[in-house]
Amino acid sequence: MFARAERAEAKRRAEQDAPGYLAAEQSRLHSLHQELTAEAQQWWQWLVANDEATVCETVNYAFSDNPAAGCAVGVEGTVMSVVMRQQDIDSLPDQTPGVTSGGRPVLKTLTKRDRVLWWLTAMGANVIATLKEGFALAPGITAIDLAVITRMPETQRLGFVAYGRWTRQAIEAGPWQQPEDALRFLDIGQDVACAVATTASGNLSSTIKPLDTSRVSGLQSLLDHAQDDAATSDSTLAGLDGDLRANTPATPDTPAPDHYRIRTFTEWRTLAPSAAQAPVTGEPAPSPPTALAPGQNLTLPEEAWDGLTITFRFGGAEADLTLFLTDAQSRVASDEDFVFYNQPSAAQGAARLLGKQNDGPYTAERAAVHLAALPEHVQRMTIAINMDVDTGRTCGALTHAELSIGSATATWTFQPPADPAIRAMVVAELYRHRSLAGQPVWKLRAVGQGWADGLDGLARAHGVDVG
């Protein structure tokens, strides 16, 4: 209460530190916003370009809570292939509420034909809902090949009961308001086949027979190699049945992280004590980038673990940024740890290419790395570049080449040599280490070593199977 001098000194230090704290938070949030915006733009570009992995992942997440679970299994051009699991007819009741002639409530037994009609109407509604949702989520898709599986009542084995192709135009043009509209899916598709036939008198048959899939090779192959036994360890049609029944997306126990949460003043002082203690007057200027020489290494600040942006700026020829997530011997555990233009993400997004953009007179390709989220088997991350494999040009064709690695508070740059004898090069490495005090740290090393045989040689050197 009487420590007036101490309070006055604390207030003076707080006023002195406030501009630095504000500037650091503004810089961090601005960098984070740019990273998230770049990721969102790249995701949207992949989605509208019908990138198979992006389209299937997006659509399947939406399908996962549908009553009849759907699964997008591929994209070819502008056509998406979907498998849908329809409810078994044996799971439907065989009685319906009714009244007697005297007005008393009673349960009436459904005829086989009425029960089949009920099941077919439900399947049509599920097909239309799946198609509409697929088109809504994948704007570049113009048609969907859809096949429906269910368990056949006679054999209790899974089989296909409907398939065909439906265009976006046909689905968006039709009215879908009345229950009977659901049966129109049979009329508006292309090459539609259904296991419920229409009799000569115009009525629906009272039986469900599995379709002959011989004219659709992919479906027949799936059935030929399927063992409808969930107890086996094989990848079976029964396994697909179980997968499609899991129709509730995982809900995290904790809310999604708030990317734009403002760090408290105490957190800032803990993460950057030297910046917090330094007197600041006016708007602080950002620290200039630190240029690295070949072979030079340094220990990254701990705040860099939560977000690094890697930028490769180049001019004169086309080139690509590549990442390898390896063990201590620079070997990948599997091909999934190889991040390049055909596989732009690894470690559940902890290492991800963000795409190329014009940057003044140069082209810039960026990547985002979250070191703290990398799995333990990743002891080293190799940052490499390679010349466009179709041109056959070497690194000597680059009129400008610079790698920059930046965190919220610091940036490091390295200019690799323009060697005319090589087509791929390891520019830098991030690797785990232990400090003198035994604490785990991440270090950065500038390298600048290359391979004459380009991306293939670079990939093989890091344990990737290039065929």
C-alpha positions in Angstrom: 0.0 0.0 0.0 2.8 2.4 0.9 5.2 1.2 -1.8 4.6 4.3 -3.9 8.1 4.3 -5.4 7.8 0.7 -6.6 4.4 1.3 -8.1 5.6 4.4 -9.9 8.6 2.5 -11.3 6.3 -0.3 -12.4 4.0 2.2 -14.1 7.0 3.8 -15.8 8.3 0.4 -17.1 4.8 -0.5 -18.3 4.5 2.7 -20.3 8.0 2.2 -21.7 7.2 -1.4 -22.8 3.7 -0.8 -24.1 4.8 0.4 -27.6 7.1 -2.6 -28.1 4.4 -5.0 -27.0 1.8 -3.4 -29.3 4.2 -3.4 -32.3 5.1 -7.1 -31.7 1.5 -8.2 -31.5 0.6 -6.1 -34.6 3.5 -7.7 -36.6 2.6 -11.2 -35.4 -1.1 -10.9 -36.2 -0.4 -9.3 -39.5 2.0 -12.2 -40.4 -0.5 -14.8 -39.2 -3.3 -13.1 -41.2 -1.2 -13.2 -44.4 -0.4 -16.9 -43.8 -4.0 -17.9 -43.3 -5.1 -15.8 -46.2 -2.5 -17.4 -48.5 -3.6 -20.9 -47.3 -7.3 -20.1 -47.9 -6.5 -18.8 -51.4 -4.5 -21.8 -52.2 -7.2 -24.1 -50.9 -9.8 -22.3 -53.0 -7.6 -22.5 -56.1 -7.2 -26.3 -55.6 -11.0 -26.7 -55.0 -12.1 -24.8 -58.1 -9.3 -26.6 -60.2 -10.8 -30.0 -59.1 -7.7 -31.1 -57.2 -8.7 -34.7 -56.3 -7.5 -34.7 -52.7 -9.0 -31.3 -51.9 -12.3 -32.0 -53.5 -12.7 -35.4 -51.8 -11.7 -34.1 -48.4 -14.1 -31.2 -48.6 -17.0 -33.2 -49.9 -16.5 -36.1 -47.5 -16.5 -34.0 -44.4 -19.9 -32.6 -45.5 -21.2 -36.1 -46.4 -20.2 -37.6 -43.1 -23.3 -36.5 -41.2 -25.8 -37.5 -43.9 -28.4 -40.2 -43.0 -27.1 -42.2 -46.0 -23.4 -41.7 -45.7 -21.6 -40.8 -49.0 -18.0 -41.1 -49.9 -16.2 -39.3 -52.7 -13.7 -41.8 -54.1 -12.2 -39.9 -57.0 -12.2 -37.0 -59.5 -11.4 -37.2 -63.2 -11.6 -33.9 -65.1 -14.9 -32.3 -64.0 -16.6 -35.6 -63.0 -16.6 -36.8 -59.3 -17.2 -40.4 -58.4 -19.3 -41.1 -55.2 -20.3 -44.2 -53.4 -23.4 -44.0 -51.1 -24.6 -46.4 -48.5 -28.3 -46.8 -48.5 -30.3 -48.1 -45.5 -31.0 -51.8 -45.7 -34.7 -52.6 -46.5 -34.7 -55.1 -43.6 -34.2 -52.2 -41.2 -37.5 -50.7 -42.2 -40.7 -51.5 -40.3 -43.0 -54.0 -41.9 -46.1 -52.3 -40.4 -47.7 -48.9 -40.7 -50.2 -47.0 -38.5 -53.8 -47.1 -39.8 -57.4 -47.2 -38.7 -60.1 -49.8 -38.9 -63.4 -49.2 -40.7 -64.8 -48.4 -37.3 -62.2 -45.7 -36.8 -60.0 -47.6 -34.3 -56.2 -47.2 -34.5 -54.4 -50.3 -35.8 -51.0 -51.4 -37.2 -51.4 -52.7 -40.8 -48.9 -55.0 -42.4 -47.2 -53.4 -45.4 -47.3 -55.3 -48.7 -43.9 -56.2 -50.2 -44.5 -53.7 -53.0 -45.4 -50.8 -50.6 -42.3 -51.6 -48.5 -40.1 -51.5 -51.6 -41.7 -48.2 -52.7 -41.0 -46.7 -49.3 -37.3 -47.9 -49.5 -36.9 -46.7 -53.1 -38.3 -43.3 -52.2 -35.9 -42.9 -49.3 -33.0 -43.9 -51.6 -34.1 -41.4 -54.2 -34.2 -38.6 -51.6 -30.8 -39.6 -50.3 -29.4 -39.7 -53.8 -30.7 -36.2 -54.6 -29.5 -34.8 -51.3 -26.0 -36.3 -51.9 -25.8 -34.9 -55.4 -27.0 -31.4 -54.4 -24.5 -31.3 -51.6 -21.7 -32.5 -53.8 -22.4 -29.9 -56.4 -22.7 -27.1 -53.8 -19.3 -27.9 -52.3 -17.3 -28.5 -55.4 -17.9 -25.6 -57.8 -15.7 -27.0 -60.5 -17.6 -30.3 -60.8 -20.1 -30.6 -63.6 -21.3 -34.2 -63.2 -21.3 -36.9 -60.5 -21.0 -40.6 -61.1 -22.9 -42.1 -58.1 -23.3 -45.7 -57.1 -25.5 -47.0 -54.2 -24.7 -50.0 -52.1 -27.0 -51.8 -49.6 -27.3 -55.2 -48.1 -29.4 -57.4 -50.2 -32.4 -58.9 -48.4 -32.0 -62.4 -50.0 -28.3 -63.0 -49.3 -27.5 -60.3 -46.6 -24.4 -59.4 -48.7 -23.6 -56.0 -49.9 -24.4 -55.2 -53.5 -25.0 -52.3 -55.8 -28.6 -51.3 -56.3 -28.3 -48.1 -58.3 -25.8 -46.2 -60.4 -25.6 -43.5 -63.1 -24.4 -40.1 -63.9 -26.2 -36.9 -63.0 -25.2 -33.5 -64.2 -25.3 -30.2 -62.3 -27.7 -28.8 -64.8 -30.2 -31.6 -64.3 -30.1 -31.5 -60.5 -30.4 -27.7 -60.3 -33.2 -27.5 -62.8 -35.7 -29.8 -61.1 -38.2 -29.0 -58.4 -37.5 -31.1 -55.2 -40.5 -30.4 -53.0 -42.8 -33.4 -52.8 -42.0 -36.9 -51.6 -42.8 -38.3 -55.1 -40.1 -36.0 -56.6 -37.5 -38.2 -55.1 -38.3 -40.9 -57.7 -37.4 -38.6 -60.5 -33.7 -39.4 -59.9 -34.4 -42.4 -62.2 -35.4 -40.3 -65.1 -33.0 -37.3 -65.1 -29.7 -39.2 -65.0 -27.6 -40.7 -67.7 -27.2 -44.5 -68.0 -29.2 -45.0 -64.8 -29.6 -48.5 -63.6 -31.8 -49.5 -60.6 -32.4 -52.8 -58.7 -36.1 -52.1 -58.5 -37.7 -52.7 -61.9 -41.0 -51.5 -63.4 -43.4 -54.3 -64.4 -45.3 -54.4 -67.7 -48.3 -53.0 -66.0 -46.3 -49.9 -64.9 -46.0 -50.9 -61.2 -42.8 -51.3 -59.3 -41.6 -54.8 -58.7 -41.8 -56.2 -55.1 -38.2 -57.5 -55.1 -34.8 -56.0 -55.0 -32.2 -57.7 -57.1 -28.5 -56.7 -57.2 -27.4 -55.0 -60.4 -25.3 -56.6 -63.1 -22.2 -54.4 -62.9 -20.3 -56.0 -65.7 -20.6 -52.9 -67.9 -19.0 -50.8 -65.2 -15.6 -52.3 -64.7 -14.7 -50.4 -61.5 -17.9 -51.6 -59.7 -17.4 -55.2 -60.8 -13.8 -55.2 -59.7 -14.8 -53.9 -56.3 -17.4 -56.7 -55.9 -15.0 -59.4 -57.3 -12.3 -58.6 -54.7 -14.6 -58.0 -51.8 -15.0 -60.4 -48.9 -18.2 -59.5 -47.0 -16.7 -60.5 -43.6 -16.0 -57.7 -41.2 -13.9 -60.1 -39.1 -11.2 -60.3 -41.6 -8.2 -57.9 -41.7 -8.5 -57.4 -45.5 -9.7 -54.2 -47.0 -13.2 -55.5 -47.8 -16.6 -54.2 -48.9 -17.8 -54.9 -45.4 -15.1 -52.5 -44.2 -16.5 -49.9 -46.6 -19.9 -50.6 -45.2 -18.6 -49.9 -41.7 -16.8 -46.8 -42.8 -19.8 -45.3 -44.5 -22.0 -46.0 -41.4 -19.7 -43.8 -39.3 -21.8 -40.8 -40.2 -20.9 -38.4 -37.4 -17.9 -36.2 -37.8 -15.4 -36.1 -34.9 -16.2 -33.3 -32.5 -13.1 -32.0 -30.6 -13.4 -31.9 -26.8 -12.1 -28.3 -26.8 -13.1 -25.4 -29.0 -11.1 -24.7 -32.1 -8.1 -22.5 -31.5 -8.5 -18.8 -31.9 -5.8 -17.9 -34.4 -6.1 -14.2 -33.7 -6.0 -14.4 -29.9 -3.9 -11.6 -28.5 -1.1 -12.7 -26.3 -1.1 -11.2 -22.9 1.6 -8.8 -21.8 3.0 -11.4 -19.5 3.3 -14.0 -22.3 5.1 -11.4 -24.5 7.6 -10.6 -21.8 8.2 -14.4 -21.3 8.7 -15.1 -25.0 10.7 -11.9 -25.8 12.2 -10.6 -22.6 14.9 -8.6 -24.3 12.4 -6.8 -26.5 10.1 -6.2 -23.5 12.9 -4.7 -21.5 14.3 -2.5 -24.3 13.1 1.1 -24.2 11.0 2.0 -27.2 10.1 5.4 -28.5 7.6 5.9 -31.2 6.8 3.2 -33.8 9.6 0.6 -33.8 11.1 -0.3 -37.1 11.2 -4.0 -38.0 14.5 -5.8 -37.5 16.4 -6.1 -40.8 16.8 -9.6 -42.2 19.9 -11.5 -41.2 21.9 -12.8 -44.2 23.5 -16.2 -43.8 26.7 -17.6 -45.4 27.0 -21.2 -46.7 27.4 -23.5 -43.7 26.3 -21.0 -41.1 23.9 -22.2 -38.5 22.0 -20.5 -35.6 19.5 -21.4 -32.9 15.9 -20.4 -33.7 14.1 -18.4 -31.0 11.4 -20.4 -29.3 8.6 -18.2 -30.7 9.6 -19.4 -34.2 8.4 -22.9 -33.2 4.8 -21.8 -33.6 5.1 -20.4 -37.1 7.7 -20.0 -39.8 7.1 -18.7 -43.3 9.6 -19.9 -45.9 9.7 -17.9 -49.1 11.7 -18.7 -52.2 12.0 -15.7 -54.6 13.4 -16.4 -58.0 13.5 -15.1 -61.6 14.9 -16.0 -65.0 13.5 -19.6 -65.1 10.7 -21.7 -63.6 11.6 -23.5 -60.3 9.8 -25.2 -57.4 10.2 -25.3 -53.6 10.4 -28.8 -52.0 10.4 -30.0 -48.4 11.6 -33.3 -46.9 10.6 -34.3 -43.4 13.3 -36.8 -42.4 15.0 -38.6 -39.5 18.4 -37.6 -38.3 20.1 -39.4 -41.2 18.0 -37.2 -43.7 15.8 -40.1 -44.8 12.0 -39.9 -45.0 9.9 -42.4 -43.0 7.6 -42.8 -46.0 6.7 -41.0 -49.3 4.1 -39.0 -47.3 6.9 -37.0 -45.8 7.9 -35.6 -49.2 6.2 -32.2 -49.8 6.2 -31.0 -53.4 3.9 -29.6 -56.1 1.9 -32.9 -56.4 1.7 -33.4 -52.6 1.6 -30.0 -51.0 1.0 -30.9 -47.4 2.5 -33.3 -44.8 2.3 -34.0 -41.1 -1.4 -33.0 -41.0 -0.6 -29.6 -42.3 2.4 -28.8 -40.1 4.4 -28.4 -43.3 2.5 -27.0 -46.3 3.2 -25.3 -49.6 1.1 -22.2 -50.0 1.6 -21.7 -53.8 3.3 -19.2 -56.1 2.6 -15.5 -56.4 4.1 -12.6 -58.3 6.3 -10.5 -56.1 7.4 -7.5 -58.0 9.8 -8.5 -60.8 10.1 -12.0 -59.3 8.0 -15.1 -58.5 7.6 -16.1 -54.9 6.7 -19.6 -53.6 5.9 -19.8 -49.9 5.5 -22.6 -47.4 4.2 -22.5 -43.8 5.9 -24.7 -41.1 4.7 -25.3 -37.6 7.8 -26.9 -35.9 6.0 -27.5 -32.6 3.4 -29.7 -34.4 5.9 -31.9 -36.3 5.8 -35.6 -35.1 8.7 -36.8 -33.1 10.1 -39.0 -35.9 10.8 -35.8 -37.9 14.3 -34.8 -36.7 15.2 -32.7 -39.7 13.5 -30.7 -42.4 15.3 -30.2 -45.7 14.4 -27.1 -47.7 15.2 -27.6 -51.3 14.6 -26.1 -54.7 14.5 -27.8 -58.1 14.3 -26.5 -61.6 11.1 -27.3 -63.7 11.6 -30.9 -64.8 10.0 -30.3 -68.2 12.4 -27.5 -69.3 15.7 -29.3 -68.5 17.3 -26.1 -67.4 19.8 -25.8 -64.6 20.1 -23.5 -61.6 22.5 -21.4 -63.7 19.4 -20.1 -65.6 18.1 -18.3 -62.4 18.9 -14.6 -62.6 17.7 -14.2 -59.0 17.4 -16.8 -56.2 16.9 -16.0 -52.5 15.4 -18.0 -49.6 14.0 -16.2 -46.6 12.8 -17.8 -43.4 10.8 -15.6 -41.1 9.1 -15.7 -37.8 7.1 -13.0 -36.0 10.2 -11.2 -34.8 13.1 -12.1 -37.1 13.9 -13.1 -40.7 17.0 -14.9 -42.1 17.9 -14.9 -45.8 20.3 -17.0 -47.9 21.2 -16.7 -51.6 22.1 -20.1 -53.1 24.7 -20.2 -55.8 23.6 -20.1 -59.5 25.4 -23.3 -60.4 25.0 -24.3 -64.1 25.9 -27.9 -63.3 22.9 -28.7 -61.1 19.2 -28.9 -61.4 18.2 -29.4 -57.7 19.7 -28.0 -54.5 19.3 -28.3 -50.7 19.2 -24.6 -49.7 18.8 -24.9 -46.0 18.0 -27.3 -43.2 15.9 -27.1 -40.0 17.0 -29.7 -37.4 16.4 -30.6 -33.8 19.3 -30.1 -31.3 20.0 -29.8 -27.6 21.4 -26.7 -26.0 24.3 -26.8 -23.6 21.7 -26.8 -20.8 20.1 -29.9 -22.3 17.0 -28.1 -23.5 15.5 -29.1 -26.9 16.0 -26.4 -29.6 15.5 -26.1 -33.4 18.5 -24.9 -35.4 18.7 -23.4 -38.9 21.6 -24.1 -41.3 22.3 -22.6 -44.7 23.6 -25.3 -47.1 23.6 -24.7 -50.9 24.5 -28.2 -52.2 23.0 -29.6 -55.4 22.3 -32.6 -57.6 23.0 -32.7 -61.3 20.1 -35.2 -62.0 17.5 -32.8 -60.6 14.4 -33.7 -58.5 14.7 -37.5 -59.0 18.2 -37.5 -57.6 17.3 -35.2 -54.8 14.3 -37.4 -53.8 16.3 -40.6 -54.0 19.0 -39.1 -51.7 16.3 -38.6 -49.1 14.8 -42.0 -49.3 11.8 -41.2 -51.6 10.7 -44.0 -53.9 10.6 -42.4 -57.3 9.9 -45.6 -59.2 
